[in-house]
């Protein structure tokens, strides 16, 4: 075997590299999929190492070193492999409440919470000297980790990480990494996905810690503190935090670099060169490696896409796509009742009421700043209303989080396109389809069918963030349709499109109403599209619904004319359509409108 013929002194670094690989693969389950940097997983490694130590140190040694331990723990004496697995279970139980708390946080708040976990665990290990020996070394762990044992656990960790990454929850979490609001809008329970990822990663981190303890044979809290945290994060940054292959590659490269720098740091003669000792050379070298990688490739050497996904393009599953039944007219309604939203004393929307039924298209127009996007966000659950109710098919949905609104049949798009930029076009649509009442294969088949329908099949493997504006809009709408909603809320879907693109969009939206029976609420400044597309139009002015009815009648309502053009035009009978090109009406945007203040 390879490890049997390694030169003397190389087996130890190889085992340490494999143990590091287990650790960074574990951290990547949480940090790579969620995009949240964790500083606390070395604390979980420490817990795993100490838990395994309590199960494997000889009872006589425990009674002498740790006399305060309960008699049952002192008497416990398991084989190393059983103790390692037992330590993973113990840390899993301990990590469960931590996962429930940290999983509700995102971004820098979550990272700071993991740093707090590191400080707390280190403080407990140092302070509980009667149970851990404090800052003194705890010895007596049996040396049981060889290259084959470490390699076997590396394979186990990689399989677990890949299974989670490819699961529905893993795909949803990767989508939330790109845009949490959009992931929730298609029905992904982002909090639950983060909690599951943290819990699984905690177990794998405990495995790495237990392996480290049974390789070294001696434990101290300092071994699982900032130095190890920095080294593991360096591995993730260099290799690529967002892929399992990147974590493994980073472990190899950084382990080799550390070993070389460690030998150079001691000084000595290397061929014709004589080098003096250099204190801190390892830390300096790792820092420079991180800077070099970040300068050239911010996502690491292997970012976002696993190598096998590059070599094996996405293929259609053999099963046919599920065909959701067409929604029947009169089978329910989406109702907003007297919705109001205040922002620090500013009333963005005031007692606005709307009704949308399956199979109809309702336009929502109004001057810039009228509160259209805020009203849509309240209906979709992104913004909680200050007062008022939202009812979906008769059931009260007021105040529900966006993912639960989405699961009740309401999907939305955003004024500014929010795609999962580093996921493929296919995965963007599949995230939503995965939440439907279908198997994984059927969900994938539905995603492919929607790519066909929206003329996106040739772009299936492309990262969504690399597409032009028009295809990005189509991807966003296809994603919103993938879960087979009853109601679809579209926030300025034609913004930035030319006339030909708007016509193509109009045909797509008409098809959704005609073929699927979906009810559409459309916000847009393109009056031509609104007049051609919508059955009814509602107009917001200063946060209030000031008119509602057929498009032609609404466009000539004096209150609507006054809201767009001012009081002096309200009596001339010509309406907003007359001056769309010159007065800032919704038919065409003027230069000033491109610099307009967005809806709250």
C-alpha positions as CSV (number, residue, x, y, z in Angstrom):
1,X,0.0,0.0,0.0
2,X,1.0,3.6,-0.6
3,X,1.3,4.6,3.0
4,X,3.4,1.5,3.7
5,X,6.2,2.7,1.4
6,X,6.1,6.4,2.4
7,X,9.4,7.7,3.7
8,X,9.8,7.9,7.4
9,X,8.1,10.9,8.9
10,X,5.5,11.3,6.1
11,X,2.8,9.0,7.5
12,X,1.9,11.5,10.2
13,X,1.5,14.5,7.9
14,X,-0.6,12.3,5.6
15,X,-3.0,11.3,8.5
16,X,-3.2,15.0,9.6
17,X,-4.1,15.9,6.0
18,X,-6.9,13.3,5.9
19,X,-8.2,14.4,9.3
20,X,-8.2,18.1,8.1
21,X,-10.1,16.9,5.0
22,X,-12.8,15.4,7.2
23,X,-13.0,18.7,9.2
24,X,-13.2,21.0,6.2
25,X,-15.7,18.8,4.4
26,X,-17.8,19.0,7.6
27,X,-17.5,22.8,7.8
28,X,-18.4,23.0,4.1
29,X,-21.7,21.3,4.7
30,X,-22.8,24.4,6.6
31,X,-20.6,27.2,5.3
32,X,-20.3,26.1,1.7
33,X,-24.0,25.5,1.2
34,X,-25.2,28.5,3.2
35,X,-22.4,31.0,2.4
36,X,-22.0,31.8,6.1
37,X,-18.4,31.6,7.4
38,X,-18.2,29.6,10.6
39,X,-15.6,30.2,13.3
40,X,-17.1,27.7,15.7
41,X,-16.6,24.3,14.2
42,X,-13.2,23.8,15.9
43,X,-15.2,24.1,19.1
44,X,-17.3,21.1,17.9
45,X,-14.1,19.3,17.0
46,X,-12.9,19.9,20.6
47,X,-16.2,18.5,22.0
48,X,-15.8,15.4,19.8
49,X,-12.2,14.8,20.9
50,X,-13.0,15.2,24.6
51,X,-16.1,13.1,24.4
52,X,-14.2,10.3,22.7
53,X,-11.4,10.6,25.3
54,X,-13.9,10.1,28.1
55,X,-15.0,6.9,26.5
56,X,-11.6,5.4,25.7
57,X,-9.1,6.5,28.5
58,X,-8.6,3.6,30.9
59,X,-10.8,3.8,34.0
60,X,-7.8,3.8,36.3
61,X,-6.3,6.8,34.5
62,X,-9.6,8.7,34.5
63,X,-10.0,8.1,38.2
64,X,-6.5,9.5,38.7
65,X,-6.7,12.4,36.3
66,X,-10.4,13.4,36.5
67,X,-11.7,12.2,39.9
68,X,-14.7,14.5,39.7
69,X,-16.3,12.6,36.8
70,X,-19.4,10.5,37.6
71,X,-18.6,6.9,38.4
72,X,-20.5,5.7,35.3
73,X,-18.2,7.8,33.0
74,X,-15.1,6.7,34.8
75,X,-16.1,3.1,34.3
76,X,-16.9,3.6,30.6
77,X,-14.3,2.0,28.4
78,X,-15.0,1.5,24.7
79,X,-12.9,0.6,21.7
80,X,-11.7,3.7,19.7
81,X,-14.0,3.2,16.7
82,X,-17.1,2.8,18.9
83,X,-16.0,5.8,21.0
84,X,-15.5,7.9,17.9
85,X,-19.0,7.2,16.7
86,X,-20.4,7.6,20.2
87,X,-18.7,11.0,20.4
88,X,-20.4,12.0,17.1
89,X,-23.8,11.1,18.7
90,X,-23.0,13.1,21.9
91,X,-22.0,16.2,20.0
92,X,-25.0,15.9,17.7
93,X,-27.3,16.1,20.8
94,X,-25.3,19.0,22.2
95,X,-25.3,20.8,18.8
96,X,-29.1,20.4,18.3
97,X,-30.1,23.5,20.3
98,X,-27.2,25.4,18.9
99,X,-28.3,24.6,15.4
100,X,-31.9,25.7,16.2
101,X,-30.6,29.1,17.4
102,X,-27.8,29.7,14.8
103,X,-29.9,28.5,12.0
104,X,-32.2,31.4,12.4
105,X,-29.4,33.9,11.8
106,X,-27.8,34.8,8.6
107,X,-24.7,36.7,7.3
108,X,-22.4,38.3,9.7
109,X,-24.8,37.7,12.6
110,X,-24.5,34.0,12.2
111,X,-20.7,34.2,11.8
112,X,-20.4,36.2,15.1
113,X,-22.6,33.6,16.8
114,X,-20.3,30.8,15.7
115,X,-17.3,32.8,17.1
116,X,-19.2,33.1,20.4
117,X,-19.6,29.3,20.3
118,X,-15.8,28.9,20.0
119,X,-15.1,31.3,22.9
120,X,-17.7,29.6,25.1
121,X,-16.6,26.1,24.5
122,X,-12.9,27.0,25.0
123,X,-13.8,28.8,28.2
124,X,-15.7,25.8,29.5
125,X,-12.9,23.4,28.7
126,X,-10.3,25.6,30.4
127,X,-12.5,26.4,33.4
128,X,-13.9,22.9,34.1
129,X,-10.5,21.6,35.2
130,X,-12.0,18.9,37.4
131,X,-13.6,17.4,34.4
132,X,-11.2,18.2,31.5
133,X,-7.9,19.0,33.3
134,X,-8.4,22.6,32.1
135,X,-5.4,24.0,30.2
136,X,-3.3,21.0,31.2
137,X,-2.8,18.2,28.8
138,X,-5.3,15.3,28.9
139,X,-3.4,12.2,27.9
140,X,-4.1,8.5,27.8
141,X,-6.1,8.3,24.5
142,X,-5.3,5.1,22.6
143,X,-3.5,5.8,19.4
144,X,-5.8,4.2,16.8
145,X,-5.9,6.3,13.7
146,X,-3.9,4.9,10.8
147,X,-4.0,6.0,7.1
148,X,-6.6,3.4,6.2
149,X,-8.9,4.4,9.1
150,X,-8.6,8.1,8.3
151,X,-9.2,7.5,4.6
152,X,-12.3,5.5,5.4
153,X,-13.7,8.3,7.4
154,X,-12.8,10.8,4.7
155,X,-14.9,8.8,2.3
156,X,-17.8,8.6,4.8
157,X,-17.6,12.4,5.3
158,X,-17.6,13.1,1.6
159,X,-20.5,10.8,0.9
160,X,-22.5,12.5,3.7
161,X,-21.7,16.0,2.4
162,X,-22.5,15.1,-1.2
163,X,-25.8,13.5,-0.2
164,X,-26.8,16.7,1.6
165,X,-25.7,18.9,-1.2
166,X,-27.7,17.0,-3.8
167,X,-30.8,16.7,-1.6
168,X,-33.8,19.0,-1.9
169,X,-32.8,20.7,1.3
170,X,-29.2,21.2,0.1
171,X,-30.4,22.7,-3.2
172,X,-32.7,25.0,-1.3
173,X,-29.9,26.1,1.0
174,X,-27.5,26.8,-2.0
175,X,-30.3,28.9,-3.5
176,X,-30.6,30.8,-0.2
177,X,-26.9,31.4,-0.3
178,X,-27.3,33.3,-3.5
179,X,-30.5,35.1,-2.5
180,X,-32.4,34.2,0.6
181,X,-35.5,36.3,-0.2
182,X,-35.9,34.7,-3.6
183,X,-35.4,31.2,-2.1
184,X,-38.2,31.9,0.5
185,X,-40.4,33.3,-2.3
186,X,-40.4,29.9,-4.1
187,X,-41.2,28.0,-1.0
188,X,-37.8,27.1,0.5
189,X,-37.7,26.9,4.3
190,X,-34.3,28.5,4.6
191,X,-34.2,28.4,8.4
192,X,-34.9,24.7,8.5
193,X,-32.3,24.1,5.8
194,X,-29.6,26.0,7.7
195,X,-30.4,24.2,11.0
196,X,-30.1,20.8,9.3
197,X,-26.9,21.8,7.6
198,X,-25.4,23.0,10.9
199,X,-26.4,19.9,12.7
200,X,-24.9,17.5,10.1
201,X,-21.7,19.6,9.9
202,X,-21.4,19.5,13.7
203,X,-21.4,15.7,13.6
204,X,-18.8,15.6,10.9
205,X,-16.7,18.1,12.8
206,X,-16.9,16.0,16.0
207,X,-15.7,13.1,13.9
208,X,-12.7,15.0,12.8
209,X,-11.9,16.1,16.4
210,X,-12.2,12.5,17.7
211,X,-9.9,11.3,14.9
212,X,-7.4,14.0,15.8
213,X,-7.5,13.0,19.4
214,X,-6.8,9.3,18.7
215,X,-4.0,10.2,16.3
216,X,-2.2,12.6,18.7
217,X,-3.1,10.9,22.0
218,X,-3.0,14.1,24.0
219,X,-5.6,16.9,24.2
220,X,-5.5,20.5,25.2
221,X,-8.1,23.2,24.7
222,X,-5.5,25.4,22.9
223,X,-5.2,22.8,20.2
224,X,-8.8,23.6,19.1
225,X,-8.7,27.3,19.2
226,X,-7.8,30.2,16.8
227,X,-4.7,28.6,15.2
228,X,-6.7,25.6,14.0
229,X,-9.7,27.8,13.0
230,X,-7.4,29.9,10.9
231,X,-5.8,26.8,9.3
232,X,-9.2,25.2,8.4
233,X,-10.6,28.5,7.0
234,X,-7.4,28.8,4.9
235,X,-8.1,25.4,3.4
236,X,-11.6,26.3,2.6
237,X,-10.7,29.7,1.0
238,X,-7.9,28.3,-1.1
239,X,-9.8,25.2,-2.4
240,X,-13.2,26.7,-2.6
241,X,-15.7,26.8,0.3
242,X,-18.7,26.1,-1.9
243,X,-17.7,22.7,-3.3
244,X,-16.7,19.4,-1.7
245,X,-13.9,18.9,-4.2
246,X,-12.6,22.4,-3.4
247,X,-12.5,21.5,0.3
248,X,-10.6,18.3,-0.5
249,X,-8.2,20.0,-2.9
250,X,-7.6,22.8,-0.4
251,X,-6.7,20.2,2.3
252,X,-4.1,18.6,0.1
253,X,-2.5,21.9,-1.1
254,X,-2.5,23.6,2.3
255,X,-1.2,20.5,4.1
256,X,1.7,20.3,1.7
257,X,2.3,24.0,2.0
258,X,2.2,23.9,5.8
259,X,4.6,20.9,5.9
260,X,7.1,22.7,3.6
261,X,6.9,25.9,5.6
262,X,7.2,24.1,8.9
263,X,10.5,22.5,7.7
264,X,11.8,25.9,6.4
265,X,10.8,27.7,9.5
266,X,13.3,25.8,11.6
267,X,16.1,26.9,9.3
268,X,18.9,24.7,8.1
269,X,20.8,23.8,4.9
270,X,18.8,23.0,1.8
271,X,21.2,22.1,-1.0
272,X,23.3,25.2,-1.7
273,X,21.0,27.4,0.6
274,X,21.4,28.0,4.3
275,X,18.3,29.6,5.8
276,X,18.0,31.1,9.3
277,X,15.0,30.2,11.5
278,X,11.9,32.3,10.6
279,X,9.4,32.7,13.4
280,X,5.8,32.6,12.2
281,X,6.7,31.5,8.6
282,X,3.8,29.1,8.5
283,X,1.2,31.8,9.3
284,X,2.8,34.2,6.9
285,X,2.8,31.6,4.1
286,X,-0.9,30.7,4.7
287,X,-1.8,34.4,4.7
288,X,0.0,35.0,1.4
289,X,-1.7,31.9,-0.1
290,X,-5.1,33.2,0.9
291,X,-4.4,36.6,-0.6
292,X,-3.1,35.1,-3.8
293,X,-6.1,32.9,-4.3
294,X,-8.6,35.7,-3.4
295,X,-6.8,38.1,-5.9
296,X,-7.2,35.6,-8.8
297,X,-10.3,33.5,-7.9
298,X,-12.5,34.9,-5.1
299,X,-14.5,31.7,-4.9
300,X,-11.3,29.5,-4.5
301,X,-9.7,27.1,-6.9
302,X,-12.9,25.0,-7.4
303,X,-15.9,27.3,-6.9
304,X,-19.6,26.6,-7.0
305,X,-19.7,23.6,-9.4
306,X,-18.3,20.1,-8.6
307,X,-15.9,18.7,-11.3
308,X,-18.3,15.8,-12.1
309,X,-21.1,18.3,-12.8
310,X,-18.8,20.0,-15.4
311,X,-17.8,16.8,-17.0
312,X,-21.4,15.4,-17.0
313,X,-23.9,17.9,-18.4
314,X,-27.5,17.8,-16.9
315,X,-29.7,15.2,-18.5
316,X,-33.4,14.8,-18.7
317,X,-34.8,12.1,-16.4
318,X,-36.6,9.2,-18.0
319,X,-39.9,9.9,-16.3
320,X,-42.4,12.3,-18.0
321,X,-43.0,15.7,-16.4
322,X,-46.1,15.9,-14.2
323,X,-48.9,17.9,-15.7
324,X,-50.7,19.9,-13.0
325,X,-54.4,20.1,-13.6
326,X,-55.7,23.4,-15.0
327,X,-57.0,25.7,-12.3
328,X,-60.8,26.1,-12.7
329,X,-62.2,29.6,-12.7
330,X,-64.3,30.4,-9.5
331,X,-62.3,27.8,-7.4
332,X,-61.1,30.5,-5.0
333,X,-59.6,33.9,-4.7
334,X,-56.6,35.8,-3.4
335,X,-57.9,38.7,-1.3
336,X,-56.1,41.7,0.2
337,X,-58.3,43.4,2.7
338,X,-57.5,47.0,3.8
339,X,-53.8,46.4,3.9
340,X,-51.7,49.2,5.5
341,X,-48.0,49.5,6.0
342,X,-46.1,52.1,7.9
343,X,-42.4,52.7,7.8
344,X,-41.2,54.8,10.8
345,X,-44.3,57.1,10.5
346,X,-44.4,57.1,6.7
347,X,-47.5,55.5,5.4
348,X,-46.5,53.5,2.3
349,X,-49.8,51.7,1.7
350,X,-53.1,52.8,3.3
351,X,-56.1,50.4,3.5
352,X,-55.6,49.0,0.1
353,X,-57.9,46.2,-1.0
354,X,-57.6,43.9,-4.0
355,X,-59.2,40.6,-5.2
356,X,-57.5,38.3,-7.7
357,X,-59.2,35.1,-9.0
358,X,-57.8,32.2,-10.9
359,X,-57.8,32.7,-14.7
360,X,-57.8,36.5,-14.6
361,X,-55.1,39.1,-15.0
362,X,-55.2,42.1,-12.7
363,X,-53.0,45.1,-13.5
364,X,-51.7,47.3,-10.7
365,X,-50.4,50.7,-11.9
366,X,-49.7,54.0,-10.3
367,X,-47.1,56.8,-10.1
368,X,-43.6,56.0,-8.8
369,X,-43.6,55.8,-5.1
370,X,-47.3,54.9,-4.9
371,X,-46.6,51.8,-2.9
372,X,-47.2,49.1,-5.6
373,X,-44.2,46.9,-4.7
374,X,-44.9,47.3,-1.0
375,X,-48.5,46.1,-1.5
376,X,-47.3,43.1,-3.6
377,X,-44.7,42.3,-0.9
378,X,-47.3,42.3,1.8
379,X,-49.5,39.9,-0.1
380,X,-46.4,37.6,-0.7
381,X,-45.4,37.7,2.9
382,X,-42.0,39.5,2.4
383,X,-43.3,42.6,4.3
384,X,-45.7,42.1,7.2
385,X,-48.7,44.5,7.1
386,X,-49.2,47.0,9.9
387,X,-52.9,46.2,9.7
388,X,-55.3,44.5,7.3
389,X,-55.7,40.8,6.2
390,X,-54.5,38.6,3.4
391,X,-56.7,35.6,2.6
392,X,-55.8,32.8,0.2
393,X,-58.8,30.8,-1.0
394,X,-60.7,31.8,2.2
395,X,-57.9,30.9,4.6
396,X,-56.2,33.7,6.6
397,X,-52.6,34.0,5.6
398,X,-51.8,37.4,7.3
399,X,-48.3,37.5,8.7
400,X,-47.2,34.1,7.4
401,X,-43.5,33.9,6.3
402,X,-42.9,34.0,2.5
403,X,-42.2,30.3,2.2
404,X,-45.5,29.4,3.7
405,X,-47.3,31.9,1.5
406,X,-45.6,30.3,-1.5
407,X,-46.6,26.8,-0.4
408,X,-50.3,27.9,-0.3
409,X,-50.1,28.7,-4.1
410,X,-48.8,32.3,-4.3
411,X,-45.6,32.9,-6.2
412,X,-43.9,36.2,-7.0
413,X,-41.1,37.8,-9.1
414,X,-39.2,40.9,-8.1
415,X,-38.8,44.4,-9.4
416,X,-35.1,43.9,-9.6
417,X,-34.4,40.4,-10.9
418,X,-33.3,38.0,-8.1
419,X,-31.9,34.8,-9.5
420,X,-29.6,32.3,-7.9
421,X,-26.6,33.6,-9.9
422,X,-24.1,30.8,-9.3
423,X,-26.6,28.0,-9.8
424,X,-27.4,26.8,-13.3
425,X,-30.6,27.8,-15.1
426,X,-31.9,24.3,-14.6
427,X,-31.2,24.4,-10.9
428,X,-32.9,27.8,-10.6
429,X,-36.1,26.3,-11.8
430,X,-35.6,23.0,-10.1
431,X,-35.4,24.7,-6.7
432,X,-39.1,25.7,-7.0
433,X,-40.2,22.4,-8.7
434,X,-38.6,20.4,-5.8
435,X,-41.2,21.9,-3.5
436,X,-44.1,20.5,-5.4
437,X,-45.9,17.2,-4.7
438,X,-43.6,15.3,-7.0
439,X,-40.6,13.0,-6.7
440,X,-37.1,14.4,-7.4
441,X,-37.1,12.9,-10.9
442,X,-40.6,14.3,-11.7
443,X,-39.5,17.7,-10.3
444,X,-36.5,17.7,-12.6
445,X,-38.6,16.6,-15.5
446,X,-41.0,19.5,-14.8
447,X,-38.1,21.9,-14.7
448,X,-36.9,20.7,-18.1
449,X,-40.5,21.1,-19.5
450,X,-40.6,24.7,-18.3
451,X,-37.2,25.4,-19.9
452,X,-38.7,24.2,-23.2
453,X,-41.8,26.3,-22.7
454,X,-39.8,29.5,-21.9
455,X,-37.2,28.9,-24.7
456,X,-34.4,28.3,-22.2
457,X,-33.3,24.7,-22.9
458,X,-30.1,25.6,-24.6
459,X,-29.1,27.6,-21.5
460,X,-29.9,24.9,-19.0
461,X,-26.3,24.4,-17.8
462,X,-25.3,28.1,-17.8
463,X,-25.0,29.9,-14.5
464,X,-28.1,32.1,-14.3
465,X,-26.0,35.2,-13.4
466,X,-24.2,35.1,-16.8
467,X,-27.4,35.5,-18.9
468,X,-28.6,38.6,-20.7
469,X,-31.5,40.6,-19.2
470,X,-34.3,39.1,-21.3
471,X,-33.4,35.4,-20.6
472,X,-33.0,36.3,-16.9
473,X,-36.5,37.6,-16.7
474,X,-37.8,34.4,-18.4
475,X,-35.8,32.2,-15.9
476,X,-37.4,34.2,-13.0
477,X,-40.9,33.7,-14.3
478,X,-40.3,30.0,-15.2
479,X,-39.0,29.5,-11.6
480,X,-42.1,31.1,-10.2
481,X,-44.4,28.9,-12.3
482,X,-42.4,25.7,-11.5
483,X,-44.3,25.0,-8.3
484,X,-47.7,25.2,-10.1
485,X,-49.1,28.2,-8.3
486,X,-52.7,29.3,-8.3
487,X,-51.7,33.0,-8.2
488,X,-48.6,34.7,-9.7
489,X,-47.5,38.2,-8.6
490,X,-45.3,39.9,-11.2
491,X,-43.4,43.1,-10.3
492,X,-42.6,45.0,-13.5
493,X,-41.8,41.9,-15.6
494,X,-41.4,44.1,-18.8
495,X,-39.1,46.7,-17.2
496,X,-36.1,47.2,-19.5
497,X,-37.5,45.3,-22.4
498,X,-37.9,46.5,-25.9
499,X,-41.2,46.2,-27.8
500,X,-40.4,42.8,-29.3
501,X,-39.4,41.4,-25.9
502,X,-42.6,42.9,-24.3
503,X,-44.7,41.2,-27.0
504,X,-43.0,37.8,-26.4
505,X,-43.6,38.3,-22.6
506,X,-47.2,39.1,-23.2
507,X,-47.7,35.9,-25.1
508,X,-46.1,33.9,-22.3
509,X,-48.3,35.5,-19.7
510,X,-51.4,35.0,-21.8
511,X,-50.4,31.3,-22.0
512,X,-50.1,31.0,-18.3
513,X,-53.7,32.2,-17.9
514,X,-55.1,30.3,-20.9
515,X,-53.3,27.0,-20.4
516,X,-52.8,26.8,-16.6
517,X,-55.6,28.9,-15.3
518,X,-53.3,30.9,-13.1
519,X,-54.4,34.3,-11.7
520,X,-51.9,37.0,-12.5
521,X,-51.3,40.3,-10.7
522,X,-49.1,42.4,-12.9
523,X,-47.3,45.6,-11.9
524,X,-45.9,47.5,-14.8
525,X,-45.2,51.0,-16.2
526,X,-45.8,49.8,-19.8
527,X,-49.4,51.0,-20.3
528,X,-49.5,49.3,-23.7
529,X,-48.9,45.9,-22.2
530,X,-51.3,46.6,-19.3
531,X,-54.1,47.6,-21.7
532,X,-53.6,44.5,-23.9
533,X,-53.0,42.0,-21.2
534,X,-55.3,42.8,-18.2
535,X,-58.9,42.1,-17.6
536,X,-59.1,44.6,-14.8
537,X,-56.7,47.4,-13.6
538,X,-56.3,48.8,-10.1
539,X,-54.6,52.2,-9.6
540,X,-52.6,53.1,-6.5
541,X,-52.1,56.8,-5.6
542,X,-50.3,57.7,-2.4
543,X,-50.7,54.2,-1.1
544,X,-54.5,54.0,-1.7
545,X,-56.5,52.3,-4.4
546,X,-58.1,55.3,-6.2
547,X,-59.7,53.4,-9.1
548,X,-60.4,49.9,-10.3
549,X,-62.2,48.5,-13.4
550,X,-61.7,47.8,-17.1
551,X,-58.4,49.2,-18.5
552,X,-59.9,51.7,-20.9
553,X,-62.3,53.1,-18.3
554,X,-59.5,53.4,-15.6
555,X,-57.2,55.1,-18.0
556,X,-59.7,58.0,-18.4
557,X,-60.7,58.2,-14.7
558,X,-60.1,61.9,-13.5
559,X,-58.5,60.7,-10.3
560,X,-56.1,58.5,-12.3
561,X,-55.2,61.4,-14.6
562,X,-54.7,63.7,-11.6
563,X,-52.4,61.1,-9.9
564,X,-50.2,60.9,-13.0
565,X,-50.3,64.3,-14.6
566,X,-51.5,66.7,-11.9
567,X,-54.8,68.5,-11.2
568,X,-54.8,70.8,-14.2
569,X,-55.0,67.9,-16.6
570,X,-57.8,66.1,-14.7
571,X,-60.6,67.6,-16.7
572,X,-59.3,67.5,-20.3
573,X,-60.5,63.9,-20.8
574,X,-57.4,62.7,-22.6
575,X,-55.9,60.6,-19.9
576,X,-52.5,59.2,-19.2
577,X,-52.2,57.4,-22.5
578,X,-52.3,60.7,-24.4
579,X,-49.0,61.9,-22.9
580,X,-47.2,58.7,-22.2
581,X,-44.1,59.8,-24.1
582,X,-43.9,63.3,-22.7
583,X,-45.4,63.5,-19.3
584,X,-44.0,60.5,-17.4
585,X,-47.2,58.4,-17.7
586,X,-46.8,54.7,-17.5
587,X,-46.5,54.1,-21.3
588,X,-42.9,55.2,-21.4
589,X,-40.3,56.2,-18.8
590,X,-38.6,59.6,-19.0
591,X,-35.1,60.4,-18.0
592,X,-36.3,61.6,-14.6
593,X,-38.2,58.4,-14.1
594,X,-35.0,56.3,-14.6
595,X,-33.7,58.2,-11.5
596,X,-37.0,57.8,-9.6
597,X,-37.2,56.8,-6.0
598,X,-38.2,53.2,-5.6
599,X,-41.3,52.1,-3.8
600,X,-40.7,51.6,-0.1
